[in-house]
């Protein structure tokens, strides 16, 4: 690098150093207590939310002050490299740093290829992985042969009672009815009889139709109390006979 360019970069570095030193000496107004800057006698009688903005500004000043001090160190190192005759060369590979990069960042220590990568924290809460896709492990629509009640169905029921959204903000802006506002609102609703029959097997599991029994629900217990029930437990053959009579299907017998 010729002497004229080197002198120009030195002057820029010195000018930036003077400006940073003035800001660092002022310490971004943080030498006085926060209560003093707010003209408050005490911070104890203030709710944290009342001073949230002031606290954010104080944290921002701390970050800017730390950045200025770090930049000052880099400027001093650049001036030392000028005196040693190594300014303008990458401290990693030794190759010349492009002049465009020095124009933008006079205290640059490396070329673009060896510039330290920004420390970006890309980690996400483990809950997000657990809950993906929407409705998480309880969303079973994508599984073959699944038509049972799942997490999405639970949300549909809740959402059907209304949310803060309006038909105009819905993903399909042609909606005009609040009853069409929930997920898959056009999906046909199923029905469940008041007397549900829960299938179960013994400890040996399923080993043919004869191993399956059906237990009545609490509603059926009420039928029994009134003398309308047939018993708490129903074997598979009795279940088929009852279903055949109810649905008029002789093929089940």
N, C-alpha and C positions, 0 to 999 in steps of 0.2 A: 504494500500500500504506500502511495507516495506521501510526502510530508504534508502537502496541502490538505489532502483528505483526512490524514491522521490528525492534523491540527483542528479541522472542523469537527470531527467526532469528539476530540478532547473537550472543545468548548461546549458542545452539547451535553456531554457528560457532567461537566462542572456546573453548568447552568441547572441541570436537573437535580444535581446534588444539593445546590443551594436551596432550591425550592422544597425539596424533601426535608432538609434539615430544619427549615422554618416550620413546617407542619409538625415534624416530630417534636420540636421544642415546645410548640403549643399543646402538644399531646391531645389534639382534637377536643380541647376543652374538658378533658377528663381529670384534670388535676383537682378540680373542686368536686365536692360530694354531689350526688345526683339530687338530693333533696334541695341543695342550694340552687342548682340550675333550674329547678322547678318552683323555686320560691315557696317551699313548704317547710314548716317547722319540724315535721316528722313524717316519715314514710309509714309508720306503724298504723296510722288510722286510715290508710288508703287500701282499698281492695286491689289485689293484683291486676284485675282487668282495667282499673282506672288508670294505671300507669303503664299499660302494655305498650303503647306507642313509644313512650319515653325509653322504656327498657329496650325495645327493638333498636332505637337510634343509638343507645349506648353500646349495644353489642356490635352494631355496624361500625361505630367509631373504633372499637377495639380491633376489629378485623382490618380496617383501613390502616390503623397505626402499625399493626404487625406487618402488613404488606409493604408499607413505606420503609420500615427498618430493614426488611429483607432486600428491597431494591437498593437501598444505600450500600449494603454489603456487596451486592453484585457490581455496583458502579465503582466502588473502591478496588475490587478485583480487576475490573476492566482497565482502570488507570494504572494498576501495577503491571498488567500485561503490556500496556503501551510503553512503559519504561523499560520493560524487558525485551521489547521488540517482537512479541508474540500476539499482539492484538490483531483481531481479524482472522484468526485461525481457530478451527474447532479444537477444543480441549480433549476431544475423544479420538478423532481420526487424524487431526493435524492438517486437514484440507482447508483451503480458504473458505471463509463464510461469505456467501453472496452479498454484494453491496446493498441490494434491496432489503435484505434481512437486517443489516446493520442500520439502514436508514429508519426502519420501523422500530428496531430495538437495539440501540447503540451498545448496551451492556450485554448483548447476547454472547454466551460462552461456547455454544455449539452450533453446528449447521442444523438445518431442518430435520435431516434424517436421524440425528442423534439427540434431538431435543427431548428432554424428559417428558414422558407421557403424563398428561394431567391425571391427578389422583381422583378418579371418578368411582364412587361407590355404587356398583350396579347390583348389589345384593338386594333381594326382596324378601319380605317376611315369608316365613315358611307357610303361613296360613294361605297365601295366595296360590301356592302350588297345590295345596290340599283342596282348595275351593274351586279350582279350575276344572272343567269349563263352568259357565254360570250355573249356579245351584250345586256346584261341586259334585261330590261322589253320590249325591242323592238324585242327580238328574240322570235318568235311565232311558230316555227316549231313543238314544243312539244305539242301544243294545238290541240285538235281534231277538224278536219274540217277547219283548218287554212291553206290557200294557198295564202294569200295575200303578198304584198311587205312589208318586215320588215327590222329590223336593220341589220340582217345577209346579206340580199340581197344587202343592200346599201354598206356593206363592200366588198362583192364579186365584185361589179362593180368597186370599187376603186382599189381593189387588182388585178383585171384583167389587169390593166394598168402597173403592175410591182411593185415589192418591192426590197429590198436589198438582198433577199434570192436568191439562185441559185437552179437549179434542184437537185444538189447533197446534199443540206442541207434540202431538203423537207422531211416531215415525211415518205413519201413513196419514197425510194431512187431509184426506177426504173423510175422516171419521167425523161424525156429527152427533153420536150418541155416547154418553158416558159408559154405557153398558158394553161398548165395543173397545174400551180403553185398555183392557188387560191382555196379557200375553195369550195368543191363540184363542181369542174370544169367540171365533167362529167354529171352534172345535166342538163336536157333538158331546153333550154331557151323558155320562152313563148313569145307571141307577142301581141302587143296592136295596134289597129288601130289608124291611125292619128286622126280620129274623135271619141273621147270617148263619151260615154253616161253615165251621172252621175244620178243615181236614187235619188229621194227625195220625201218626203211626206210633208203634211202641219203640223200645230201645233198639230193636233190630232193624228199624228203618223200613223202607218200602220193599216188598218182595211179592208184589202182585196185588190185585184189587182187594183180596180178602184181608190185606194188612192195613187198609185204610179205614179209619172211623171218622165220624163227623160229630163235633161237639156244638151244641146249640149255644146261642148267645144269651146275654142277660135278659134280653127281651123275651126269649122263649121261656126262660125261667118264670117270667110273669105269666105267660100263657099256662104254664104248668100249675102255678098257684091257683089260677082260676079254673083249673080242670080242663084246659084246652090242649095241653101239651101231650106228647107221646113219649117223653123221656129225655133225659139229658144227652144220652149217647145213641147214635144211630149207625148200624153197620152199613157196609157198602151196598149190599143187596137191597136192604130196606130203603136206602137213599135212592137207588135207581127206581124202585117201585113207586116211591113217593113222587119222584120227578116225572115218571111216565104218566102217572095219574094227573099231575098238575098241568103238564104240557100236552097231554093227549098223544104221547109217542109210544107206540107199541114196540118200536125197534129197540127200545132200551131194556125190554124184558127178556 
